[in-house]
Amino acid sequence: MNLGSFIYGNLLRRPARTLLTISAISLGIAAVVSLTSISWGFEQSWQKANDARGTDLIVTRMASENTLPSTFPAEEPRRLLLTLPHVREVVGLFSTLLSVSDTAPPVFVFGWEFHSYLWDHLKLAEGRWPERDNEPVAMIGSTASAVLGKKVGDEVSIEGHRIRVIGIFESSAMVENGALLLTLTQAQAATEKSGKVSVLNIKLDAGATEADSVSLRNAVREKLPGFSAITSGELVRSNAIVALSKAMSGATTLIAGLVSALIVFNTMLMSISERTKEIGVLMALGWNRQAILKLVCAESALLAGAGGIVGILLGTGMARFISRMDLVRGKIEPIISLPFLVLVLVFSTVLGVLGGVYPARKAANLSPAQALRQE
C-alpha cells in the first residue's frame, strides 16, 4: 500500500469527522471569498461609474471620509476653476441615497447638469430625455426600474416631491443602472439644496498632459482652501464604506485563517492519538520519520484543500446571491477573479499544512516500541 492509499483510507475511515472538518473550513473560506468580492465590487462599481462619465479630475470638499461627499455652493468654485489652464468644462454633480418608494429599498439619486458631457455615455432604452433644465421629470436606470417596479409614466417620490419618470436608460456602470437621474436643477430643488453640488467634475482639453493635471491639482489646493482635485480612484478609496469593507474583509481573512488552522490541528491531533499503534506498525515495517511526516501533512493539506474548494464555490454563490438582493441590487457587482480564487485555495491549503505540522512531528517522533505499547 502506497502513501496515497493511506491518506485516502485514513480520511474515509472517519467520514463524519472528515466532513465536519471540511465543512468548518469551507464556511471560513466562503466568508473570505464573499466579503472580499463584494468589497472589491463596491469599490470597482463607483470607480467604473466615474470613469464611464469621462471625468479627468473631481473637485470635492470632502475633508473627512464621508460615505458621500458633503455638498457645497458651486458658483464661486466653478467660476475660478474655469480660469485655470487646460480646463475645458466644469460640471456640477449632486448625489444622495434616498427612499423613493414605500415598498422598495433606497436608491442613489443623481443630479447632472443639463446637456453636459456626463450624459453622453448613457443609452436611452425607452421613453425620452428631459427637454429642458427645469422640466420636473426623472430618468430611471434599467436595474432601478426592475427593483422599484417603475416604468415610463409612473411617479417617484423624492423628499415629498412627486416626479414623473419619462425614460429608462442603460449605462456600462452598475451604480448608474441602479439609480434615478434628474437634471441638476431638479435634484437641487427636490432636496432643497439650491445651488449646491456634491462634486465638480473637470474635463481637461485634449492637449493636457499628466504634468498639467498635477499642476492643476496644486492650483486648486492653493486657490480653493478646503477643496481638493483628485482622480476618481482617489475619491473612491477615501470613501468610508469602501475603507470599512476592506477592513472587514482583512479581519475576516485573518480570523478564518486562524480558525481553519486550529480546526486542522485539532482534527489531526485526535487522528494521531487514535492511530498511534497503526503508526508504530508502519515504523516497524520500515517507514521512516520523513514518510510519517509526509503522511500527516498530506492529510492536513487534503482536508484544507477540499475545504477551500467547497468554500470557494459556496462563497461565490453567496456573493452572487447577495448582489441580487433588492437592498444591494444595482449598487454592487461582486468581483470574482480566477487569480484571487487560486490564491484563496493556496491560502487554505498552506494553513492546513501549518495546522498539521505539530501533529505530524508528534507522530514522527514516536518510537515503534512506544507506539505499539499504546492502548
C-alpha positions as CSV (number, residue, x, y, z in Angstrom):
1,M,0.0,0.0,0.0
2,N,1.5,3.4,-1.0
3,L,1.3,6.8,0.7
4,G,-1.7,8.0,-1.3
5,S,-3.7,4.9,-0.3
6,F,-3.0,5.5,3.3
7,I,-4.1,9.2,3.1
8,Y,-7.4,8.5,1.4
9,G,-8.0,5.4,3.6
10,N,-7.4,7.3,6.8
11,L,-9.8,10.1,5.8
12,L,-12.5,7.8,4.6
13,R,-12.4,5.6,7.7
14,R,-13.7,8.6,9.7
15,P,-16.3,10.2,7.3
16,A,-18.2,12.2,9.9
17,R,-15.0,13.9,11.3
18,T,-13.7,14.4,7.8
19,L,-16.9,16.0,6.6
20,L,-17.2,18.2,9.7
21,T,-13.6,19.4,9.3
22,I,-14.1,20.2,5.6
23,S,-17.4,22.0,6.4
24,A,-15.9,24.2,9.1
25,I,-13.0,25.2,6.9
26,S,-15.3,25.8,3.9
27,L,-17.5,28.2,5.9
28,G,-14.5,30.4,6.8
29,I,-13.2,30.4,3.3
30,A,-16.7,31.2,2.0
31,A,-16.8,34.3,4.3
32,V,-13.5,35.4,2.9
33,V,-14.5,34.9,-0.7
34,S,-17.9,36.6,-0.5
35,L,-16.9,39.5,1.7
36,T,-13.7,40.3,-0.3
37,S,-15.5,40.0,-3.7
38,I,-18.3,42.4,-2.5
39,S,-15.7,44.8,-1.1
40,W,-13.8,44.9,-4.4
41,G,-17.1,45.1,-6.3
42,F,-18.3,48.1,-4.3
43,E,-15.1,50.0,-5.0
44,Q,-15.0,48.9,-8.6
45,S,-18.6,49.9,-9.2
46,W,-18.0,53.5,-8.2
47,Q,-14.7,53.6,-10.0
48,K,-16.4,52.4,-13.2
49,A,-19.2,55.0,-12.9
50,N,-16.7,57.8,-12.6
51,D,-14.6,56.6,-15.4
52,A,-17.6,56.0,-17.7
53,R,-18.5,59.7,-17.4
54,G,-15.2,60.7,-18.9
55,T,-14.2,62.9,-15.9
56,D,-10.5,63.7,-15.6
57,L,-10.5,65.3,-12.1
58,I,-13.1,65.6,-9.4
59,V,-13.1,68.7,-7.1
60,T,-14.6,67.9,-3.7
61,R,-14.9,69.4,-0.3
62,M,-14.7,66.0,1.4
63,A,-12.3,66.8,4.2
64,S,-13.5,63.7,6.1
65,E,-14.0,60.2,4.8
66,N,-17.8,60.5,4.5
67,T,-19.9,58.0,2.7
68,L,-20.9,60.6,0.2
69,P,-19.1,64.0,-0.3
70,S,-20.7,66.9,1.6
71,T,-22.5,69.4,-0.6
72,F,-21.2,72.9,-1.1
73,P,-22.2,76.1,-3.1
74,A,-20.9,75.6,-6.6
75,E,-20.9,79.0,-8.3
76,E,-17.7,80.6,-7.0
77,P,-15.5,77.4,-7.2
78,R,-16.8,76.7,-10.7
79,R,-16.0,80.2,-11.9
80,L,-12.5,80.0,-10.5
81,L,-11.9,76.5,-12.0
82,L,-12.8,77.7,-15.5
83,T,-10.0,80.3,-15.3
84,L,-7.3,77.6,-14.8
85,P,-5.2,76.3,-17.7
86,H,-6.4,73.3,-19.8
87,V,-9.8,73.2,-18.1
88,R,-12.4,72.7,-20.8
89,E,-15.6,72.0,-18.8
90,V,-16.6,72.2,-15.1
91,V,-19.8,70.3,-14.5
92,G,-21.7,70.1,-11.2
93,L,-22.9,66.7,-9.9
94,F,-25.3,66.1,-7.0
95,S,-25.7,62.6,-5.4
96,T,-27.6,61.2,-2.5
97,L,-29.2,58.0,-1.3
98,L,-32.9,58.2,-0.8
99,S,-36.0,56.1,-0.5
100,V,-38.3,56.9,-3.4
101,S,-41.0,54.3,-2.7
102,D,-42.6,53.0,0.4
103,T,-42.2,49.3,-0.7
104,A,-38.6,49.4,-2.1
105,P,-35.1,49.9,-0.7
106,P,-33.3,53.3,-1.0
107,V,-31.6,54.1,-4.4
108,F,-29.0,56.6,-5.5
109,V,-30.4,59.8,-6.9
110,F,-28.1,61.7,-9.2
111,G,-28.4,65.3,-10.4
112,W,-26.4,66.1,-13.5
113,E,-26.1,69.5,-15.3
114,F,-28.4,69.6,-18.3
115,H,-26.7,68.9,-21.7
116,S,-23.3,68.3,-20.1
117,Y,-20.9,65.6,-21.2
118,L,-22.0,63.5,-18.2
119,W,-25.0,62.3,-20.2
120,D,-23.1,61.3,-23.3
121,H,-22.3,57.7,-22.3
122,L,-25.9,56.8,-21.4
123,K,-28.1,54.8,-23.8
124,L,-31.8,55.5,-24.0
125,A,-33.7,52.2,-23.7
126,E,-37.3,53.6,-23.5
127,G,-39.1,56.9,-23.4
128,R,-37.2,60.2,-23.9
129,W,-34.6,62.5,-22.3
130,P,-35.5,65.7,-20.4
131,E,-36.2,68.6,-22.9
132,R,-35.2,71.4,-20.6
133,D,-33.2,72.1,-17.5
134,N,-36.2,72.9,-15.2
135,E,-38.5,70.1,-16.5
136,P,-39.8,68.3,-13.4
137,V,-39.1,64.8,-14.6
138,A,-36.8,61.9,-13.9
139,M,-34.9,59.2,-15.8
140,I,-34.5,55.7,-14.2
141,G,-31.8,53.2,-14.7
142,S,-32.8,49.8,-16.1
143,T,-31.9,48.0,-12.9
144,A,-33.6,50.5,-10.7
145,S,-36.7,50.2,-12.9
146,A,-36.9,46.5,-12.1
147,V,-36.1,46.9,-8.4
148,L,-38.6,49.7,-7.9
149,G,-41.2,48.3,-10.3
150,K,-41.3,51.7,-12.0
151,K,-41.8,52.2,-15.8
152,V,-42.2,55.2,-18.1
153,G,-45.2,57.3,-17.0
154,D,-45.0,56.2,-13.3
155,E,-44.2,58.6,-10.5
156,V,-41.5,58.5,-7.8
157,S,-41.4,60.5,-4.6
158,I,-38.2,62.5,-3.8
159,E,-38.3,64.2,-0.4
160,G,-42.1,64.6,-0.8
161,H,-42.0,65.8,-4.4
162,R,-43.9,63.7,-6.9
163,I,-41.8,63.4,-10.1
164,R,-42.8,61.6,-13.3
165,V,-40.5,59.0,-14.9
166,I,-40.1,59.9,-18.6
167,G,-37.4,57.5,-19.7
168,I,-35.3,54.4,-18.9
169,F,-31.6,54.4,-19.6
170,E,-28.7,51.9,-19.6
171,S,-25.2,52.5,-18.5
172,S,-22.0,50.5,-18.5
173,A,-21.7,51.3,-14.8
174,M,-23.8,49.2,-12.4
175,V,-24.2,52.1,-9.9
176,E,-25.8,54.2,-12.6
177,N,-28.1,51.5,-13.8
178,G,-29.5,51.2,-10.3
179,A,-30.1,55.0,-9.9
180,L,-32.6,57.7,-10.6
181,L,-31.2,60.6,-12.7
182,L,-32.5,64.2,-12.7
183,T,-31.2,67.4,-14.1
184,L,-29.0,69.1,-11.5
185,T,-31.6,71.9,-11.1
186,Q,-34.4,69.5,-10.4
187,A,-32.3,67.4,-8.0
188,Q,-31.3,70.6,-6.1
189,A,-35.0,71.8,-5.9
190,A,-36.3,68.4,-4.8
191,T,-33.8,68.1,-1.9
192,E,-33.9,71.8,-1.1
193,K,-30.2,72.3,-1.8
194,S,-30.4,75.1,-4.4
195,G,-27.1,76.0,-5.9
196,K,-25.2,73.2,-4.1
197,V,-23.4,70.2,-5.6
198,S,-21.6,67.1,-4.2
199,V,-18.6,67.4,-6.5
200,L,-17.5,69.4,-9.5
201,N,-16.3,67.3,-12.5
202,I,-13.4,68.7,-14.6
203,K,-12.9,67.8,-18.2
204,L,-9.5,68.8,-19.5
205,D,-8.7,69.7,-23.1
206,A,-7.1,67.3,-25.5
207,G,-3.6,68.9,-25.0
208,A,-3.4,68.4,-21.3
209,T,-0.6,66.2,-20.0
210,E,0.0,64.4,-16.7
211,A,2.2,67.3,-15.6
212,D,-0.7,69.7,-16.4
213,S,-3.0,67.6,-14.3
214,V,-0.6,67.7,-11.4
215,S,-0.2,71.5,-11.8
216,L,-4.0,71.9,-11.8
217,R,-4.4,69.9,-8.6
218,N,-1.8,72.1,-6.9
219,A,-3.6,75.2,-8.1
220,V,-6.9,74.0,-6.8
221,R,-5.4,73.4,-3.4
222,E,-3.9,76.9,-3.3
223,K,-6.8,78.9,-4.8
224,L,-9.6,77.0,-3.1
225,P,-8.8,76.3,0.6
226,G,-10.6,73.3,1.9
227,F,-11.1,71.8,-1.6
228,S,-9.0,69.2,-3.4
229,A,-8.9,68.0,-7.0
230,I,-8.5,64.2,-7.1
231,T,-8.9,61.3,-9.5
232,S,-12.0,59.1,-9.4
233,G,-9.8,56.3,-7.9
234,E,-8.7,58.5,-5.0
235,L,-12.3,59.6,-4.4
236,V,-13.5,56.0,-4.2
237,R,-10.6,54.8,-2.0
238,S,-11.3,57.6,0.5
239,N,-14.9,56.6,0.9
240,A,-15.7,55.4,4.4
241,I,-17.8,52.4,3.3
242,V,-15.0,51.2,1.0
243,A,-12.4,51.5,3.8
244,L,-14.7,49.8,6.2
245,S,-15.5,46.9,3.8
246,K,-11.8,46.4,3.2
247,A,-11.0,46.3,6.9
248,M,-13.8,43.8,7.5
249,S,-12.5,41.7,4.6
250,G,-9.0,41.7,6.1
251,A,-10.2,40.9,9.6
252,T,-12.4,38.0,8.2
253,T,-9.4,36.6,6.3
254,L,-7.3,36.6,9.5
255,I,-10.0,35.1,11.7
256,A,-10.9,32.4,9.1
257,G,-7.2,31.5,8.7
258,L,-6.6,31.1,12.4
259,V,-9.8,29.1,12.8
260,S,-9.1,26.8,9.9
261,A,-5.5,26.1,11.1
262,L,-6.9,25.3,14.6
263,I,-9.6,23.0,13.2
264,V,-7.0,21.1,11.2
265,F,-4.7,21.0,14.2
266,N,-7.4,19.5,16.4
267,T,-8.5,17.0,13.8
268,M,-5.0,15.7,13.1
269,L,-4.0,15.6,16.7
270,M,-7.1,13.5,17.5
271,S,-6.3,11.3,14.5
272,I,-2.7,10.8,15.6
273,S,-3.9,9.8,19.1
274,E,-6.3,7.2,17.7
275,R,-3.7,5.8,15.2
276,T,-0.7,5.6,17.5
277,K,-0.5,1.8,17.3
278,E,-1.0,2.0,13.5
279,I,1.9,4.4,13.1
280,G,4.0,2.1,15.3
281,V,3.3,-0.8,12.9
282,L,4.2,1.3,9.9
283,M,7.5,2.4,11.5
284,A,8.2,-1.3,12.5
285,L,7.6,-2.2,8.8
286,G,10.3,0.3,7.7
287,W,8.5,3.6,7.3
288,N,10.9,6.3,8.4
289,R,10.1,9.6,10.2
290,Q,10.1,11.5,6.8
291,A,7.4,9.3,5.5
292,I,5.3,9.7,8.6
293,L,5.7,13.5,8.4
294,K,4.6,13.4,4.7
295,L,1.6,11.2,5.6
296,V,0.2,13.5,8.3
297,C,1.0,16.8,6.4
298,A,-0.6,15.4,3.2
299,E,-3.8,14.5,5.1
300,S,-3.9,18.0,6.5
301,A,-3.3,19.6,3.1
302,L,-6.0,17.4,1.5
303,L,-8.6,18.3,4.2
304,A,-7.8,22.0,3.9
305,G,-7.7,21.9,0.1
306,A,-11.1,20.2,0.0
307,G,-12.5,22.8,2.4
308,G,-11.0,25.5,0.3
309,I,-12.7,24.3,-2.9
310,V,-16.1,23.9,-1.2
311,G,-15.6,27.3,0.4
312,I,-14.8,29.0,-2.9
313,L,-17.9,27.5,-4.5
314,L,-20.1,28.5,-1.5
315,G,-18.6,32.0,-1.2
316,T,-19.0,32.7,-4.9
317,G,-22.6,31.6,-4.7
318,M,-23.2,33.8,-1.6
319,A,-21.6,36.8,-3.2
320,R,-23.9,36.5,-6.3
321,F,-26.9,35.9,-4.1
322,I,-26.2,39.0,-2.0
323,S,-25.7,41.1,-5.1
324,R,-29.2,40.1,-6.4
325,M,-30.9,41.1,-3.1
326,D,-33.1,44.2,-3.6
327,L,-31.2,46.2,-1.0
328,V,-27.9,45.7,-2.8
329,R,-29.0,45.1,-6.4
330,G,-27.9,47.9,-8.7
331,K,-25.3,49.2,-6.2
332,I,-22.7,46.5,-6.1
333,E,-21.4,44.0,-8.6
334,P,-19.1,41.5,-6.9
335,I,-15.7,40.9,-8.5
336,I,-14.6,37.3,-8.5
337,S,-11.3,36.7,-10.3
338,L,-9.6,33.4,-11.1
339,P,-6.2,34.6,-9.6
340,F,-8.0,35.6,-6.4
341,L,-9.7,32.2,-6.1
342,V,-6.4,30.4,-6.8
343,L,-4.8,32.5,-4.1
344,V,-7.6,31.6,-1.6
345,L,-7.1,27.9,-2.4
346,V,-3.4,28.1,-1.8
347,F,-4.0,30.1,1.4
348,S,-6.4,27.4,2.7
349,T,-4.0,24.6,1.8
350,V,-1.0,26.2,3.4
351,L,-2.9,26.9,6.6
352,G,-3.9,23.2,6.6
353,V,-0.3,22.1,6.4
354,L,0.7,24.5,9.1
355,G,-2.1,23.1,11.3
356,G,-0.8,19.6,10.7
357,V,2.9,20.3,11.4
358,Y,2.8,19.7,15.2
359,P,0.7,16.6,15.0
360,A,3.0,15.3,12.2
361,R,6.1,16.0,14.3
362,K,4.5,14.3,17.3
363,A,3.7,11.2,15.2
364,A,7.2,11.1,13.6
365,N,8.9,11.3,17.0
366,L,7.2,8.2,18.3
367,S,9.4,5.1,18.6
368,P,8.0,1.9,17.2
369,A,8.1,0.2,20.6
370,Q,6.4,3.1,22.3
371,A,3.7,3.3,19.7
372,L,3.0,-0.4,19.7
373,R,2.5,-0.4,23.5
374,Q,-0.2,2.3,23.2
375,E,-3.7,1.1,24.2
